Structures are given as structure tokens and as C-alpha cells.
Amino acid sequence: MLILSKDKILVDAPIARHGQNVGACLYFMGMVRNAPEDNHVKGIMYSAYDQMCHQVYKDFIQQMTDSFPDIIVEIIHRIGFVPVGEVAVLVSVSSSHRNKTFQVLEIAVEWLKKELPIWKKIIHEDDASEWKANFENS
Amino acid sequence: MIKIEVLLFAGIRDSIGQEKLQLNLTKGSTLKQLMDSMFQQYPEIKQLFLSCQFIVNCSIIDPDYELKDQDEVAVLPPLGGG
């Protein structure tokens, strides 16, 4: 499941959705931070190409299901303004056992940063702003 | 003539000041011709355009693709999700 949400992410929700056969669930939470190199950040404004997000996610999940049939992958990404300290993205990976979940979580996080058509504009405390692209390991 | 909608995002949207453009192109126009016409129309942001990916109907496609009436082109600046 891919959710593009204007609302605050409820971190308990994915576990409830993944069902009672789940024995292992991993989370990655990407937070909005006040990075020193970004000079007094108030928050990040996210925007997305919704239709394409869902289309590329569908293709990605098909590939994941083919390679890892027992695994559930869910991505929730905030859209709109997200203040410093809040969760901007939550990736959850569940399975009956922990095998492969660590590997799939890393694949999913790297995938979303490179392939999901979402953009971020850094909003500074003085309300100046700038678009910022992802780079490797960012 | 064919009608093409061009969706703009992030810095490109801010620079042009519109979410989308409606273009009327000659039948047989290619994606590359559309890109070239945008470079000419907005020369001040050509460098920004050159960092973008032009896609059609949510798919990466060859610049020689012959556009069809009602195709949706999107101009995607470098991504920043997460």
C-alpha cells in the first residue's frame, strides 16, 4: 500500500493493517530535521505527482512480491508542510519471520528516494525556501 | 492539430508560475520537438529544464515518440522524496 497523506502519520496503523500472520515488522521513519547545512529549517513542503507515484509503486510491489512472496511493504509519505521533528515518511515491512525483512526494508527506502516522483522544498525560519533534490545517502 | 497537457512540478512550476500548460501541436510532433519548443519559450530556465525528465502518460519514453492527441506530458525535476 502507498499512502500520500496530508495528515500526521500514525505510526501504529501499518502493524494493524498487516494482519495477524505477521511475526516480524520493521519500520524506517524519515524525519524532518534542522540540518546545520540547511541553515535554520522550519520544515519541508512536499509535493507529488500522485498518479505516477501510484503507478510506479504498483510496478515496484509486483517486483518485490515476485522476489519475496511472504513480505508486505507499505509506504506512507507526507504531502504538504511537515515541521521539523515530525515523520515525513514511514516505510514498513512485515513478514511471518524476520528473514529478508531487513534486506527488503533497505531496498524499499532506496527505491522511494530514487523513483517516487515526490519533491521537497526546504522552508527556513525566515520563510526563505529552496527546492532540494536527493543525492546518494541523503 | 493535437492537444497536449504538460504538467509542471517543483522548481519548474515555481519558475513558470503554472501547474500545467495546454499546448496545441502539429500532428506528428515528437516529444523531442515539444521539449525544444519549451526550451525556446522559456530560455531563462533552459538549464533547469535540462536537469528534468520528460515523461508521457507516467512512463519514461523515447524522445522520438510521436505524441498523440490528449497525451499527458510531465516535466519531472530531480526527485526529493523521503
Backbone of each chain as ProteinMPNN parsed JSONL, in Angstrom:
{"seq_chain_A": "MLILSKDKILVDAPIARHGQNVGACLYFMGMVRNAPEDNHVKGIMYSAYDQMCHQVYKDFIQQMTDSFPDIIVEIIHRIGFVPVGEVAVLVSVSSSHRNKTFQVLEIAVEWLKKELPIWKKIIHEDDASEWKANFENS", "coords_chain_A": {"N_chain_A": [[0.837, -1.19, 0.0], [0.491, 2.212, -0.794], [0.452, 5.318, 0.643], [-0.292, 8.668, 0.305], [-0.189, 11.285, 2.32], [-1.808, 14.069, 3.794], [-2.051, 14.383, 6.4], [-0.783, 13.956, 9.77], [1.412, 11.234, 10.336], [0.287, 8.194, 11.596], [1.884, 6.071, 13.576], [1.295, 3.521, 14.507], [-0.535, 2.433, 12.793], [0.241, 0.882, 10.399], [1.021, -1.704, 11.384], [-1.361, -2.739, 12.344], [-2.754, -2.992, 9.968], [-1.319, -4.944, 8.602], [-1.976, -7.499, 9.39], [-2.679, -10.635, 11.195], [-0.886, -12.647, 10.8], [1.609, -11.779, 10.902], [4.901, -11.935, 12.029], [7.16, -10.502, 12.241], [8.013, -7.13, 12.032], [9.354, -4.38, 10.479], [10.346, -0.975, 10.755], [11.082, 2.011, 8.967], [11.628, 5.328, 9.621], [11.571, 8.419, 8.219], [12.646, 11.53, 9.191], [11.861, 15.024, 9.481], [14.444, 17.251, 9.744], [16.415, 19.704, 11.495], [18.776, 20.533, 9.796], [22.16, 21.442, 10.092], [23.571, 22.289, 7.837], [21.576, 23.254, 6.259], [20.702, 25.609, 7.318], [18.859, 26.774, 9.628], [16.098, 25.41, 9.592], [12.597, 25.408, 9.176], [10.715, 23.653, 8.318], [9.591, 21.197, 5.891], [8.203, 21.397, 2.679], [6.346, 19.168, 0.939], [5.638, 17.881, -2.306], [3.835, 16.031, -4.831], [3.613, 13.889, -7.724], [0.87, 12.488, -7.988], [-0.556, 10.47, -9.489], [1.462, 9.166, -10.935], [3.073, 8.307, -8.855], [1.52, 6.259, -7.703], [1.395, 4.515, -9.834], [4.116, 3.739, -10.353], [4.669, 2.644, -7.909], [3.008, 0.443, -7.851], [4.216, -1.166, -9.815], [6.678, -1.575, -8.577], [5.954, -2.992, -6.252], [4.997, -5.298, -7.386], [7.347, -6.415, -8.396], [8.703, -6.823, -5.961], [6.994, -8.642, -4.706], [7.23, -10.798, -6.408], [9.875, -11.53, -5.91], [10.027, -11.762, -3.148], [7.831, -13.446, -1.777], [6.478, -13.656, 0.69], [6.251, -11.237, 1.924], [5.179, -8.044, 3.177], [4.958, -4.761, 2.053], [4.767, -1.405, 2.89], [4.285, 2.023, 2.24], [4.127, 5.187, 3.609], [3.795, 8.509, 2.877], [4.229, 11.868, 3.708], [2.516, 14.72, 2.421], [2.553, 18.153, 1.546], [3.072, 20.703, 4.09], [5.531, 19.827, 6.442], [6.549, 20.025, 9.676], [9.725, 20.555, 11.381], [10.93, 17.773, 13.196], [8.795, 16.078, 12.856], [7.472, 13.013, 11.399], [8.249, 12.347, 8.09], [8.186, 10.338, 6.236], [7.158, 6.952, 6.338], [8.246, 3.763, 6.16], [7.223, 0.486, 6.123], [7.845, -2.933, 6.691], [6.682, -6.156, 6.653], [6.529, -9.597, 7.726], [6.077, -13.168, 8.098], [8.256, -14.183, 9.389], [11.521, -12.911, 10.406], [13.387, -13.16, 8.417], [14.806, -11.844, 5.53], [13.44, -9.411, 5.849], [14.949, -7.195, 6.674], [16.588, -6.75, 4.484], [14.674, -6.177, 2.497], [13.513, -3.874, 3.515], [15.6, -2.01, 3.274], [15.902, -1.989, 0.496], [13.411, -0.922, -0.241], [13.44, 1.648, 0.902], [15.603, 2.853, -0.435], [14.59, 2.684, -3.004], [12.304, 4.38, -2.944], [13.455, 6.873, -2.614], [14.778, 7.237, -4.996], [12.962, 6.76, -7.072], [10.267, 7.499, -6.607], [8.017, 9.963, -7.578], [8.326, 12.591, -5.962], [8.763, 15.746, -4.434], [10.793, 18.034, -2.54], [10.649, 21.051, -0.748], [12.68, 23.075, 1.044], [11.864, 24.899, 3.877], [12.822, 27.748, 5.445], [13.438, 29.303, 8.701], [13.159, 32.033, 8.38], [11.349, 32.135, 6.418], [12.358, 32.014, 3.852], [12.954, 29.901, 0.995], [13.828, 26.8, -0.675], [14.197, 24.458, -3.328], [15.13, 21.069, -2.962], [17.063, 18.418, -4.054], [17.357, 14.804, -3.888], [20.344, 13.152, -3.01], [22.87, 10.613, -3.288], [22.776, 8.591, -0.404], [21.454, 10.567, 0.996]], "CA_chain_A": [[0.0, 0.0, 0.0], [1.149, 3.521, -0.794], [-0.454, 6.378, 1.1], [0.229, 10.034, 0.292], [-1.068, 11.818, 3.357], [-1.639, 15.443, 4.264], [-2.172, 14.337, 7.857], [0.311, 13.388, 10.543], [1.449, 9.77, 10.188], [0.028, 7.425, 12.819], [2.878, 5.017, 13.392], [0.76, 2.196, 14.843], [-1.517, 1.97, 11.805], [0.659, -0.199, 9.497], [1.017, -3.021, 12.041], [-2.754, -3.204, 12.39], [-3.18, -3.357, 8.605], [-0.551, -6.048, 8.018], [-2.647, -8.765, 9.686], [-2.263, -11.386, 12.375], [0.122, -13.641, 10.453], [2.91, -11.108, 10.939], [5.748, -12.24, 13.181], [8.233, -9.507, 12.269], [7.675, -5.889, 11.318], [10.411, -3.365, 10.579], [9.972, 0.377, 10.361], [12.023, 3.107, 8.749], [10.939, 6.614, 9.66], [12.375, 9.571, 7.799], [12.19, 12.693, 9.949], [12.309, 16.357, 9.052], [15.411, 17.681, 10.746], [17.0, 21.037, 11.352], [20.149, 20.224, 9.415], [23.017, 22.641, 10.176], [23.962, 22.759, 6.499], [20.423, 23.867, 5.611], [20.536, 26.938, 7.881], [17.629, 27.08, 10.367], [14.942, 24.873, 8.873], [11.306, 25.394, 9.883], [10.02, 22.439, 7.891], [9.718, 20.857, 4.463], [6.956, 21.323, 1.914], [6.43, 18.081, -0.036], [4.606, 17.781, -3.344], [3.963, 14.743, -5.528], [2.832, 13.563, -8.925], [0.12, 11.386, -7.364], [-0.897, 9.382, -10.403], [2.667, 8.396, -11.257], [3.502, 7.63, -7.618], [0.789, 5.002, -7.543], [1.736, 3.591, -10.926], [5.451, 3.153, -10.161], [4.614, 1.805, -6.709], [2.382, -0.835, -8.245], [5.253, -1.951, -10.504], [7.691, -1.946, -7.579], [5.421, -4.035, -5.37], [4.937, -6.539, -8.168], [8.72, -6.966, -8.388], [9.002, -7.294, -4.597], [6.184, -9.842, -4.437], [7.825, -11.902, -7.171], [11.147, -11.929, -5.294], [9.839, -12.043, -1.717], [6.371, -13.657, -1.761], [5.879, -13.657, 2.022], [6.546, -9.953, 2.565], [4.276, -6.906, 2.96], [5.674, -3.475, 2.062], [3.847, -0.258, 2.893], [4.952, 3.333, 2.318], [3.272, 6.363, 3.858], [4.614, 9.724, 2.689], [3.501, 13.119, 3.923], [2.454, 15.719, 1.367], [2.261, 19.428, 2.193], [4.111, 21.162, 5.019], [5.856, 18.954, 7.575], [7.501, 20.773, 10.506], [10.876, 19.852, 11.968], [10.605, 16.865, 14.297], [7.738, 15.124, 12.503], [7.806, 11.952, 10.449], [7.884, 12.68, 6.705], [7.912, 9.09, 5.519], [7.245, 5.727, 7.115], [8.268, 2.536, 5.349], [7.102, -0.682, 6.993], [7.991, -4.224, 6.014], [6.248, -7.221, 7.549], [6.56, -10.97, 7.23], [5.826, -14.121, 9.177], [9.537, -14.274, 10.107], [12.358, -11.739, 10.116], [14.227, -13.403, 7.242], [14.653, -10.969, 4.355], [12.77, -8.13, 6.086], [15.952, -6.12, 6.715], [17.009, -6.507, 3.096], [13.578, -5.547, 1.746], [13.347, -2.508, 4.025], [16.624, -1.159, 2.655], [15.556, -1.847, -0.933], [12.234, -0.048, -0.367], [13.824, 3.035, 1.211], [16.414, 3.345, -1.56], [13.701, 2.819, -4.166], [11.42, 5.564, -2.866], [14.249, 8.092, -2.794], [15.228, 7.369, -6.386], [11.939, 6.515, -8.093], [8.93, 8.036, -6.331], [8.028, 11.367, -8.0], [7.996, 13.497, -4.855], [9.763, 16.81, -4.343], [10.776, 18.743, -1.26], [11.112, 22.435, -0.677], [13.098, 23.401, 2.406], [11.35, 26.202, 4.339], [13.664, 28.227, 6.544], [12.713, 30.048, 9.739], [12.838, 33.383, 7.891], [10.408, 31.873, 5.318], [13.029, 31.765, 2.569], [12.748, 28.494, 0.646], [14.609, 26.294, -1.803], [13.968, 23.065, -3.68], [16.337, 20.269, -2.719], [16.966, 17.058, -4.622], [18.059, 13.744, -3.163], [21.615, 12.649, -3.515], [23.174, 9.319, -2.683], [22.887, 8.571, 1.061], [20.781, 11.697, 1.655]], "C_chain_A": [[0.877, 1.246, 0.0], [0.12, 4.554, -0.38], [0.29, 7.709, 1.025], [-0.702, 10.839, 1.185], [-0.757, 13.261, 3.704], [-1.649, 15.486, 5.789], [-0.929, 13.708, 8.492], [0.251, 11.861, 10.44], [1.235, 9.109, 11.552], [0.863, 6.158, 12.742], [2.361, 3.617, 13.76], [-0.081, 1.598, 13.715], [-1.013, 0.841, 10.901], [0.591, -1.581, 10.139], [-0.396, -3.592, 12.047], [-3.22, -3.667, 11.016], [-2.506, -4.627, 8.098], [-1.066, -7.433, 8.433], [-2.004, -9.563, 10.806], [-1.252, -12.486, 12.063], [1.538, -13.071, 10.541], [3.668, -11.467, 12.218], [6.894, -11.261, 13.324], [7.802, -8.297, 11.458], [8.782, -4.872, 11.562], [9.886, -2.03, 10.095], [11.222, 1.179, 9.996], [11.203, 4.385, 8.792], [11.908, 7.704, 9.26], [11.801, 10.816, 8.437], [12.635, 13.981, 9.268], [13.234, 16.901, 10.136], [15.913, 19.088, 10.446], [18.481, 20.861, 11.048], [21.0, 21.486, 9.436], [23.361, 23.193, 8.794], [22.804, 23.441, 5.771], [20.006, 25.193, 6.252], [19.128, 27.223, 8.433], [16.353, 26.676, 9.604], [13.695, 24.92, 9.763], [10.545, 24.109, 9.544], [10.273, 22.188, 6.42], [8.32, 20.802, 3.849], [7.14, 20.24, 0.841], [5.308, 18.192, -1.061], [4.881, 16.522, -4.159], [3.183, 14.753, -6.839], [2.064, 12.287, -8.555], [-0.068, 10.182, -8.286], [0.326, 8.51, -10.706], [3.204, 7.675, -10.024], [2.83, 6.268, -7.508], [1.147, 4.001, -8.638], [3.105, 2.944, -10.708], [5.481, 2.279, -8.914], [4.028, 0.433, -7.03], [3.416, -1.746, -8.93], [6.304, -2.454, -9.512], [7.204, -3.104, -6.705], [5.305, -5.368, -6.114], [6.312, -7.22, -8.188], [9.07, -7.537, -7.015], [8.257, -8.589, -4.292], [6.749, -11.043, -5.188], [9.085, -12.432, -6.477], [10.981, -12.374, -3.847], [8.344, -12.248, -1.465], [5.712, -13.496, -0.396], [5.932, -12.276, 2.682], [5.523, -8.872, 2.185], [5.119, -5.628, 3.043], [4.635, -2.36, 2.005], [4.662, 1.037, 3.022], [3.893, 4.403, 2.567], [4.165, 7.588, 3.745], [3.745, 10.947, 2.893], [3.593, 13.995, 2.681], [2.01, 17.024, 2.026], [3.361, 19.773, 3.184], [4.276, 20.196, 6.186], [6.899, 19.681, 8.429], [8.656, 19.897, 10.991], [10.405, 18.987, 13.137], [9.521, 15.857, 13.971], [8.22, 14.117, 11.469], [7.322, 12.36, 9.06], [7.533, 11.432, 5.916], [8.081, 7.909, 6.468], [7.189, 4.549, 6.147], [8.185, 1.37, 6.317], [7.153, -1.947, 6.151], [7.643, -5.314, 7.017], [6.354, -8.571, 6.873], [6.252, -11.895, 8.397], [7.086, -14.3, 10.027], [10.436, -13.119, 9.663], [13.219, -11.918, 8.872], [13.839, -12.462, 6.112], [14.048, -9.604, 4.674], [13.76, -6.967, 6.107], [16.363, -5.733, 5.299], [15.92, -5.751, 2.328], [13.362, -4.105, 2.218], [14.358, -1.568, 3.363], [16.316, -0.933, 1.169], [14.425, -0.829, -1.095], [12.598, 1.415, -0.106], [14.64, 3.632, 0.059], [15.544, 3.588, -2.786], [12.896, 4.115, -4.093], [12.208, 6.857, -3.089], [14.638, 8.32, -4.252], [14.094, 7.385, -7.399], [10.588, 7.178, -7.852], [8.918, 9.529, -6.67], [7.449, 12.308, -6.93], [9.13, 14.509, -4.757], [9.661, 17.502, -2.997], [11.351, 20.144, -1.395], [11.425, 22.721, 0.789], [12.568, 24.795, 2.751], [12.17, 26.619, 5.562], [12.843, 29.059, 7.533], [12.372, 31.47, 9.304], [11.907, 33.325, 6.674], [11.052, 31.872, 3.927], [12.884, 30.263, 2.262], [13.614, 28.105, -0.544], [14.248, 24.837, -2.059], [15.261, 22.29, -3.479], [16.119, 18.85, -3.244], [17.716, 16.064, -3.752], [19.387, 13.44, -3.841], [21.871, 11.326, -2.823], [23.408, 9.487, -1.19], [22.208, 9.76, 1.747], [19.494, 11.237, 2.292]], "O_chain_A": [[1.88, 1.316, 0.711], [-0.952, 4.653, -0.977], [1.365, 7.864, 1.606], [-1.867, 11.049, 0.847], [0.402, 13.634, 3.885], [-1.299, 16.501, 6.392], [-0.143, 13.028, 7.832], [-0.83, 11.272, 10.456], [1.916, 9.427, 12.527], [0.582, 5.272, 11.934], [2.957, 2.623, 13.346], [-0.311, 0.389, 13.688], [-1.772, -0.095, 10.647], [0.147, -2.534, 9.499], [-0.601, -4.778, 11.789], [-3.99, -4.621, 10.906], [-3.065, -5.321, 7.248], [-0.629, -8.439, 7.874], [-0.932, -9.218, 11.302], [-0.807, -13.187, 12.971], [2.524, -13.765, 10.295], [3.155, -11.325, 13.328], [7.53, -11.181, 14.375], [7.294, -8.423, 10.344], [9.104, -4.546, 12.704], [9.091, -1.956, 9.158], [12.272, 1.046, 10.624], [10.203, 4.514, 8.086], [12.947, 7.887, 9.894], [10.624, 11.132, 8.259], [13.65, 14.019, 8.572], [12.85, 17.0, 11.302], [15.844, 19.58, 9.319], [19.331, 21.019, 11.925], [20.608, 22.5, 8.858], [23.433, 24.406, 8.601], [23.021, 24.131, 4.775], [19.064, 25.833, 5.787], [18.311, 27.848, 7.758], [15.644, 27.519, 9.053], [13.728, 24.532, 10.93], [9.827, 23.557, 10.378], [11.069, 22.878, 5.785], [7.389, 20.238, 4.424], [7.979, 20.374, -0.05], [4.178, 18.55, -0.729], [6.001, 16.011, -4.181], [2.235, 15.517, -7.024], [2.534, 11.17, -8.775], [0.219, 9.042, -7.92], [0.238, 7.282, -10.731], [3.729, 6.567, -10.128], [3.484, 5.257, -7.253], [1.195, 2.794, -8.4], [3.244, 1.73, -10.861], [6.219, 1.296, -8.855], [4.498, -0.594, -6.539], [3.477, -2.944, -8.654], [6.759, -3.595, -9.591], [7.934, -4.061, -6.451], [5.495, -6.434, -5.528], [6.421, -8.435, -8.02], [9.665, -8.61, -6.919], [8.813, -9.513, -3.699], [6.749, -12.163, -4.677], [9.329, -13.638, -6.461], [11.702, -13.253, -3.373], [7.663, -11.336, -0.995], [4.513, -13.226, -0.321], [5.681, -12.161, 3.882], [5.068, -8.795, 1.043], [5.892, -5.44, 3.983], [3.735, -2.379, 1.166], [5.601, 1.121, 3.813], [2.904, 4.508, 1.842], [5.177, 7.691, 4.439], [2.658, 11.053, 2.325], [4.608, 14.011, 1.984], [1.194, 17.013, 2.948], [4.453, 19.207, 3.13], [3.305, 19.8, 6.83], [8.011, 19.929, 7.964], [8.567, 18.67, 11.005], [9.59, 19.413, 13.955], [9.332, 14.888, 14.706], [9.213, 14.324, 10.772], [6.148, 12.677, 8.867], [6.678, 11.468, 5.031], [9.004, 7.863, 7.281], [6.215, 4.367, 5.416], [8.995, 1.275, 7.24], [6.588, -2.021, 5.059], [8.232, -5.39, 8.095], [6.284, -8.693, 5.651], [6.175, -11.457, 9.545], [7.001, -14.54, 11.231], [10.152, -12.438, 8.677], [13.729, -10.939, 8.328], [12.659, -12.316, 5.791], [14.134, -8.704, 3.838], [13.454, -5.879, 5.618], [16.472, -4.554, 4.963], [16.211, -4.803, 1.599], [13.065, -3.223, 1.413], [14.007, -0.465, 2.943], [16.454, 0.178, 0.658], [14.475, 0.024, -1.98], [12.124, 2.311, -0.803], [14.402, 4.762, -0.366], [15.729, 4.565, -3.513], [12.818, 4.858, -5.071], [11.699, 7.813, -3.675], [14.806, 9.46, -4.687], [14.24, 7.963, -8.476], [9.836, 7.398, -8.801], [9.715, 10.289, -6.12], [6.298, 12.742, -6.982], [10.298, 14.181, -4.968], [8.593, 17.554, -2.387], [12.368, 20.38, -2.047], [10.557, 22.625, 1.657], [12.794, 25.753, 2.011], [12.199, 25.922, 6.577], [11.715, 29.462, 7.247], [11.407, 32.054, 9.797], [11.701, 34.327, 5.989], [10.347, 31.742, 2.926], [12.71, 29.457, 3.175], [14.07, 28.953, -1.311], [14.02, 24.073, -1.121], [16.348, 22.782, -3.782], [15.133, 18.186, -2.922], [18.598, 16.437, -2.979], [19.517, 13.472, -5.065], [21.167, 10.962, -1.88], [24.128, 10.385, -0.754], [22.369, 9.944, 2.954], [18.783, 12.04, 2.896]]}, "seq_chain_B": "MIKIEVLLFAGIRDSIGQEKLQLNLTKGSTLKQLMDSMFQQYPEIKQLFLSCQFIVNCSIIDPDYELKDQDEVAVLPPLGGG", "coords_chain_B": {"N_chain_B": [[-4.171, 19.283, -35.813], [-2.982, 18.537, -32.484], [-3.881, 18.174, -29.017], [-2.065, 18.734, -26.133], [-1.376, 18.166, -22.745], [0.764, 19.581, -20.42], [2.297, 18.786, -17.505], [3.621, 20.445, -14.682], [6.16, 20.548, -12.187], [7.475, 21.208, -8.877], [10.455, 23.138, -8.854], [10.278, 23.941, -11.528], [7.573, 24.441, -11.84], [7.302, 26.604, -10.072], [8.948, 28.464, -11.377], [7.706, 28.92, -13.853], [5.193, 29.507, -13.029], [2.792, 28.226, -13.265], [0.638, 25.333, -12.933], [0.139, 23.612, -14.974], [0.402, 23.344, -18.572], [-1.357, 24.012, -21.576], [-0.96, 22.786, -24.697], [-1.077, 23.247, -28.205], [-0.219, 21.263, -30.803], [1.345, 20.456, -33.929], [0.086, 17.726, -35.777], [1.849, 14.675, -35.538], [4.006, 15.626, -34.195], [6.916, 15.203, -32.174], [8.045, 14.031, -28.911], [10.536, 15.139, -28.438], [10.441, 17.422, -30.043], [8.489, 18.852, -28.696], [9.869, 19.308, -26.31], [11.981, 20.901, -27.264], [10.547, 23.141, -28.112], [9.653, 24.099, -25.704], [12.072, 24.771, -24.5], [12.746, 26.916, -26.109], [10.649, 28.637, -25.619], [10.939, 29.249, -22.956], [13.633, 30.389, -22.364], [15.129, 31.348, -20.244], [15.072, 29.469, -18.262], [16.285, 27.26, -19.261], [18.472, 25.682, -18.408], [17.451, 24.581, -16.085], [15.406, 23.045, -17.155], [16.979, 21.197, -18.508], [17.855, 19.556, -16.523], [15.733, 18.01, -16.02], [13.386, 15.255, -16.321], [11.474, 14.268, -19.018], [8.365, 12.883, -19.314], [5.803, 10.658, -20.585], [2.429, 10.085, -20.156], [2.885, 8.959, -17.61], [5.086, 7.328, -18.057], [8.496, 6.569, -18.797], [9.913, 7.535, -21.819], [10.97, 7.262, -25.26], [12.593, 10.085, -26.762], [11.925, 10.396, -29.432], [9.365, 9.612, -29.65], [6.149, 9.773, -31.07], [3.829, 12.118, -30.39], [0.472, 11.729, -29.197], [-2.938, 12.839, -29.591], [-4.259, 14.303, -26.672], [-2.35, 13.168, -25.019], [-0.528, 13.046, -21.93], [2.007, 14.93, -20.823], [4.72, 15.074, -18.565], [6.895, 17.122, -16.684], [9.61, 16.375, -14.935], [11.495, 17.452, -12.334], [14.705, 16.792, -10.645], [14.333, 14.267, -8.143], [12.986, 14.327, -4.726], [11.999, 12.88, -2.568], [11.269, 11.506, 0.722]], "CA_chain_B": [[-3.534, 19.667, -34.544], [-3.253, 17.692, -31.318], [-3.833, 18.91, -27.751], [-1.207, 18.065, -25.148], [-1.287, 18.813, -21.44], [2.098, 19.429, -19.837], [2.261, 19.005, -16.055], [4.87, 21.015, -14.169], [6.334, 20.267, -10.763], [8.594, 21.734, -8.079], [11.071, 24.389, -9.278], [9.772, 24.324, -12.854], [6.241, 25.03, -11.604], [7.52, 27.928, -9.474], [9.558, 29.381, -12.357], [6.73, 29.272, -14.892], [4.039, 30.079, -12.343], [1.561, 27.484, -13.598], [0.708, 23.903, -12.647], [0.102, 22.872, -16.236], [0.289, 24.118, -19.812], [-2.118, 23.363, -22.642], [-0.276, 23.081, -25.952], [-1.61, 22.728, -29.47], [0.93, 20.917, -31.627], [1.058, 19.856, -35.234], [0.016, 16.266, -35.754], [3.136, 14.09, -35.892], [5.076, 16.196, -33.357], [7.528, 14.245, -31.257], [8.345, 14.527, -27.572], [11.721, 15.995, -28.545], [10.011, 18.718, -30.58], [7.817, 19.567, -27.602], [10.917, 19.773, -25.394], [12.689, 22.015, -27.907], [9.696, 24.331, -28.134], [9.634, 24.656, -24.344], [13.369, 25.423, -24.287], [12.701, 28.202, -26.814], [9.655, 29.516, -24.999], [11.421, 29.658, -21.63], [15.105, 30.272, -22.431], [15.752, 31.705, -18.963], [15.158, 28.297, -17.375], [16.702, 26.099, -20.05], [19.335, 24.814, -17.592], [16.557, 23.849, -15.173], [14.753, 22.029, -17.987], [17.92, 20.151, -18.895], [18.013, 18.614, -15.4], [14.441, 17.334, -15.846], [12.999, 14.118, -17.142], [10.177, 14.452, -19.673], [7.717, 11.577, -19.434], [4.495, 10.705, -21.238], [1.448, 9.188, -19.534], [3.548, 8.348, -16.446], [6.124, 6.372, -18.455], [9.7, 7.085, -19.465], [9.674, 7.213, -23.218], [11.988, 7.761, -26.181], [12.286, 11.44, -27.248], [11.373, 10.339, -30.794], [7.961, 9.18, -29.572], [5.203, 10.673, -31.736], [2.77, 12.415, -29.427], [-0.915, 11.515, -29.617], [-3.901, 13.781, -29.03], [-4.618, 14.095, -25.258], [-1.258, 12.641, -24.193], [-0.157, 13.866, -20.78], [3.462, 15.012, -20.641], [5.079, 15.644, -17.261], [8.29, 17.563, -16.59], [9.987, 15.987, -13.571], [12.824, 17.846, -11.83], [15.306, 15.749, -9.796], [13.389, 13.902, -7.086], [13.398, 14.68, -3.364], [11.154, 12.218, -1.58], [11.905, 10.925, 1.892]], "C_chain_B": [[-3.889, 18.649, -33.45], [-3.117, 18.55, -30.056], [-3.041, 18.093, -26.73], [-1.215, 18.865, -23.859], [0.099, 18.529, -20.866], [2.021, 19.773, -18.351], [3.631, 19.457, -15.569], [4.954, 20.78, -12.659], [7.527, 21.04, -10.189], [9.135, 23.056, -8.656], [10.593, 24.868, -10.631], [8.406, 24.993, -12.708], [6.399, 26.445, -11.038], [8.017, 28.925, -10.521], [8.553, 29.843, -13.397], [5.467, 29.876, -14.271], [2.722, 29.427, -12.698], [1.755, 26.01, -13.273], [0.747, 23.083, -13.929], [-0.016, 23.827, -17.412], [-0.553, 23.32, -20.794], [-1.468, 23.757, -23.97], [-1.049, 22.503, -27.13], [-0.429, 22.502, -30.406], [0.468, 20.34, -32.96], [1.027, 18.331, -35.102], [1.348, 15.694, -36.233], [4.292, 14.644, -35.078], [5.609, 15.135, -32.401], [7.734, 14.875, -29.882], [9.54, 15.472, -27.632], [11.353, 17.385, -29.086], [9.291, 19.541, -29.522], [8.857, 20.135, -26.637], [11.631, 20.985, -25.984], [11.852, 23.287, -27.896], [9.609, 24.948, -26.735], [10.953, 25.346, -24.026], [13.355, 26.818, -24.919], [11.761, 29.186, -26.128], [10.132, 30.056, -23.65], [12.948, 29.567, -21.573], [15.787, 30.544, -21.095], [15.854, 30.511, -18.011], [15.563, 27.043, -18.158], [17.553, 25.137, -19.219], [18.505, 23.965, -16.624], [15.86, 22.733, -15.943], [15.693, 20.86, -18.275], [18.169, 19.145, -17.762], [16.763, 17.755, -15.213], [14.293, 16.113, -16.747], [11.611, 14.427, -17.719], [9.547, 13.078, -19.861], [6.324, 11.748, -20.061], [3.593, 9.643, -20.6], [2.089, 8.323, -18.444], [4.635, 7.339, -16.818], [7.311, 7.099, -19.087], [9.642, 6.618, -20.908], [10.737, 7.863, -24.101], [11.607, 9.168, -26.683], [11.701, 11.452, -28.666], [9.917, 9.875, -30.82], [7.05, 10.227, -30.219], [4.001, 10.879, -30.827], [1.383, 12.21, -30.041], [-1.805, 12.575, -28.963], [-4.266, 13.355, -27.603], [-3.53, 13.394, -24.445], [-0.972, 13.611, -23.055], [1.358, 13.792, -20.611], [3.717, 15.611, -19.253], [6.562, 15.977, -17.267], [8.717, 17.346, -15.138], [11.387, 16.48, -13.224], [13.423, 16.704, -10.997], [14.475, 15.528, -8.535], [13.933, 14.2, -5.679], [12.556, 14.035, -2.289], [11.956, 11.681, -0.406], [12.482, 11.977, 2.817]], "O_chain_B": [[-4.935, 18.001, -33.488], [-2.353, 19.514, -30.021], [-3.32, 16.916, -26.502], [-1.078, 20.089, -23.873], [0.548, 17.383, -20.832], [1.718, 20.908, -17.983], [4.662, 18.928, -15.984], [3.946, 20.813, -11.954], [8.439, 21.457, -10.904], [8.365, 23.981, -8.915], [10.509, 26.074, -10.866], [8.12, 25.989, -13.373], [5.715, 27.372, -11.471], [7.577, 30.075, -10.558], [8.541, 31.013, -13.782], [4.762, 30.657, -14.91], [1.656, 29.997, -12.466], [2.871, 25.492, -13.325], [1.318, 21.993, -13.963], [-0.47, 24.963, -17.271], [-0.47, 22.093, -20.836], [-1.435, 24.936, -24.319], [-1.601, 21.405, -27.051], [0.279, 23.445, -30.758], [-0.637, 19.814, -33.091], [1.845, 17.738, -34.399], [1.912, 16.17, -37.218], [5.43, 14.202, -35.234], [4.868, 14.293, -31.894], [7.613, 16.088, -29.713], [9.555, 16.496, -26.948], [11.894, 18.395, -28.637], [9.451, 20.759, -29.448], [8.754, 21.281, -26.2], [11.858, 21.977, -25.292], [12.379, 24.381, -27.694], [9.506, 26.167, -26.593], [10.968, 26.383, -23.363], [13.879, 27.775, -24.349], [12.024, 30.387, -26.06], [9.781, 31.166, -23.252], [13.494, 28.761, -20.82], [16.881, 30.043, -20.834], [16.636, 30.541, -17.061], [15.233, 25.92, -17.775], [17.383, 23.921, -19.308], [18.81, 22.798, -16.376], [15.737, 21.612, -15.448], [15.282, 19.7, -18.287], [18.631, 18.03, -18.002], [16.733, 16.876, -14.353], [14.965, 15.964, -17.768], [10.694, 14.801, -16.987], [10.136, 12.206, -20.5], [5.755, 12.84, -20.062], [3.95, 8.468, -20.518], [1.859, 7.116, -18.374], [5.062, 6.565, -15.961], [7.157, 8.091, -19.801], [9.358, 5.453, -21.186], [11.327, 8.881, -23.737], [10.442, 9.419, -26.993], [11.051, 12.423, -29.055], [9.314, 9.762, -31.887], [7.171, 11.421, -29.944], [3.255, 9.944, -30.532], [1.154, 12.476, -31.221], [-1.465, 13.132, -27.919], [-4.55, 12.182, -27.357], [-3.765, 13.054, -23.286], [-1.146, 14.823, -23.186], [1.915, 12.739, -20.301], [3.021, 16.532, -18.824], [7.382, 15.218, -17.785], [8.252, 18.036, -14.231], [12.369, 15.975, -13.769], [12.718, 15.747, -10.676], [13.976, 16.48, -7.934], [15.14, 14.31, -5.464], [12.413, 14.591, -1.2], [13.157, 11.434, -0.514], [13.054, 11.64, 3.854]]}, "name": "protein", "num_of_chains": 2, "seq": "MLILSKDKILVDAPIARHGQNVGACLYFMGMVRNAPEDNHVKGIMYSAYDQMCHQVYKDFIQQMTDSFPDIIVEIIHRIGFVPVGEVAVLVSVSSSHRNKTFQVLEIAVEWLKKELPIWKKIIHEDDASEWKANFENSMIKIEVLLFAGIRDSIGQEKLQLNLTKGSTLKQLMDSMFQQYPEIKQLFLSCQFIVNCSIIDPDYELKDQDEVAVLPPLGGG"}
